[in-house]
Amino acid sequence: MRSFLFSSFFPLVLLFAGPVRAEEAPPRALACLSRWYAVRPVRVGDAWHAQVGAATFPWDDGRTKSFEEKLASPDLEDTFSQPYVSGPVRPVTRENEDPGRIRFDPLFLATYGDRPARVDVVEIVFLGQRLKVHRKVAPAFLRVAERLERALRDTPSLRPYLRSLGGTFSWRKIARTQRQSAHSYGVSLDLNVALSHYWDWARPREPVRWTNQIPPAIVEAFEAEGFIWGGRWYHYDTMHFEYRPELLDAACR
């Protein structure tokens, strides 16, 4: 059983009077999001929306989109359109199978901060290295560190992958896009770049050929505490771990 803790930001709010029938319950994933983010389900007419901060967004915008369109302009439903599956590490060969790369920026901006000065960053010691991460996620990072310390005692050969850690808090856009990087919120961590692989560094870039050398024990430690791994993407980024507990919470599926 996963040990990362549930936290509730907002209660369910319905914008109509009377009892809620089963068919009027919010989509399961939308209801579950309030465990992890500053969002609450609201009923607007006959459709479910998400109140995120002061704004309200449709759960499903009704548009049929390509994968690239989901990346560039997703609704919240799109962020769950590719299930994230933990477990054994396997090559990812299905084109554009990138569970977790689709992010709904307003959700993260409302939860973690919409500008650098509003991101509540604290310094933690992670395997002897000082890292800056978001205060809300710091406990999860520290639990991962505890798991990795135990793994290192059993398997010292993991140590090189866990040196020269970085990529925690860094307010920036994803390269060549207008999408905010997850590192902007202090919820991500990158392993030793020298022992990692990234699809955009490969030559030739096309066709994409998945590759990885990160040991499964490291992946398991992060996933057990609510972090997804970029090595489970067709567009692989094997150094990258990102706190996305909703994608590992069975109640959200």
N, C-alpha and C positions, 0 to 999 in steps of 0.2 A: 504494500500500500504506500502511496506517495505521502511524503511527510510535509510538503509545503502547505502552509496554513491558509484557510479561507479568510477573507476579510470583506465586509460588506460596506459599500460606499453609500448606497441609497436604497430606500425601500421601493417597492413597486407602486407606481402611481397610475391610476386609470382616470381618464378625462371624461367619464360619464358616470351617471348614478346607477345604483342597483347592483344586484349580485352578479358575479362573474361566472358565465357558463364555460364549460370546458373548451368550447371552440373559440372563446374570447380570451383564453389565456395567451400570454405572449409566447412567441417562439422560444423554444427551450434555450437556445444559445443566447438570445437576447436577454432573457431573464437571468441567466447565469453570469453575464458580463458584470452585473452590479456587485458580484462578489469581489471583483478584482479592480474595477475601474470606476471613475467618477461619471457614472451613467445610470439612468433609470428608464425602464420601459414606460411609454405613455401611449394611450390609445387616442388617435386623432381620426374621427369619423369611423370608417370601417378598416383602418389600416394601423399597424403598429409602427411606432416611431421610437427613437432613442433621444432622450433629453441629455445632452452633453454640455455641461456648463449652462450658459444662458441660451444656447441654440438647440433646435430640435431637427433631427434628421430622420428620413424614412429608413426603416430597417431594410426594405427592399425597394430600390428606386424603379423597378419594373423594366430595366434595360437589359437586353441580351448583349454580353460583352465578350470580346476576345481576352486572352490572358493579359496582353499588354494594356488593354483598356481597363481591366480590373486593377492592375498595378497603378495606373495613372489616375484613375477616378473611381475608386471602389465605393460601394455602400457597405454597411456593416455585415450584411449577409455574405458578401463576397469574401470577407476575411476568413470565413469558415468553409469556403467552397472546396478547399483541398484539406482533407483530414491529415493531421500530423500523427504519425505512427512511430512510437518508440520501440525499443527491443533490439534485436540483433542488427548490426551494421551491415547494410547491403548496398551494392551499387545502385544509383538512381539513373535509370535509362529512359524513362518515359519523358518525352519532351515537355518542358515547362511544369513539371511536377515540383513545385517550390512551396510547400506548405509553410505559411508564416511570413512569406515575403510580401503578401498583400496586407498592407496596414492602413487603417482608417485614421489619418493624422489627427482629426479633432479629438479623438478618444485619448490619445497620448498627450496632446497639448493640455487638455483639461485635467488630466490625472497627474502629470508630472511637471508641467510648467510650459508656458507658451513663449518663453524667451529665456535666454541664458541666465539672467538675474533671478528668474522665478523657479529655476530648477534647484531643488533643495538638496545640494550635494554635500556628502560627508566623506571623510577619509577613513578607509578601513585598512587593516593589515591582512592580506590574503597570501598565504604561503610565504610569509616574510617580505612581501612586496606591498608598498603603499599605493592604493588605488582610490580614485574618487568615483563614488557611485551615488545614486539617489537614496535618500534616507529611507524611503518606503521599502526599497528593495535590498538595503544593506543586510538585514537579517538573513535573507535567502542566499546572498553571496557568502555570508559567513558559514551557513550550513553546508554549502558546497565545499568550502575550504576544509571543514571538518571531515567530510567524506573523502576528500582527496588526500588529506593527511593520513587517514587510515589506509587508503589504497597505496600510498607511497611506502608505508611500512612493510606492506606485503610485496610490493612490486617497485623497487627503487628505479627500475628502468623507465618509469613514467616521468621522472624528474625533468629531463630535457624539454619535454613538451610544455612544461609549466614554468619555464624560465622566460624572462623578457616579456611578461604579460603587458597588455596595453589595451587601447581601444575602449576604455570605459567612457567617462564623460567627455564628449567633444561635440559642441553644437555645430552642425554642418548639414549640408544636403548630401544625398547619395550622388556619387560621381555621375555627371552627365544627365542628371534629372533635376526636377523641381521637388522631389519627395524628400521629406526630412529623414535623416538617418536615425536609426534606433539609438545610436550612440549619443544623440543629442539629449537624451533623457537620463543618461547615467544608468541604463538597465542592461547594458551589453558588456561583453568582455571578449578580447581576442587572445588566443594562445600564441605561442612562439611562432612568429611568421616564417622563420627559417625551416620549420618542420610542417608547414601548412600548405594548402593548395587553394587557389582561387580561379574560377573559370575564366575570368577576364584577363588573367596573366598568361594563360596558356597560348602557345603559338603552334599551329594556327588556332584561332578562337573557335572556328567552326570546322567540322561539327564538334559540338560539346562532347567531351569524353570524361566522364566522372572519374576522379581519382582521389585517394585519401590515404593518410598514414596515421591519423589520430587514433590511439587505442580505444577500444570500446569501454574500458573501465572509466576513462575520463568522461566520455559521453554519458554514461549511466549516472555518474555523480551529479552532473548538471541537470539532466532530465528529471531526476528524482526530486529536485527542488524547484521545478517549474520553468526551467530554461529549455528553449529549443536550440537545435544545432544546425548550422548552415551546411553541414555535411549530408543532411537529408534532403538537399535540394539538387535538382538537375543542374541549375546554375550554382554549383557548389562553392562554398566559402567555409572551408573546414576549420579555420581558426575561430570562427564566430559562434558565440553563444549569446542568447537574448532572452530576457525574462518575459515569457508569454504564457502564464499559467492557464489561461482560458483554453489554450490549444492542447493542454495535457490533462485538463479536468474532465473526467468522463461525464459529469453533469452538464457540461456545455455542448455535448455532441448531439 
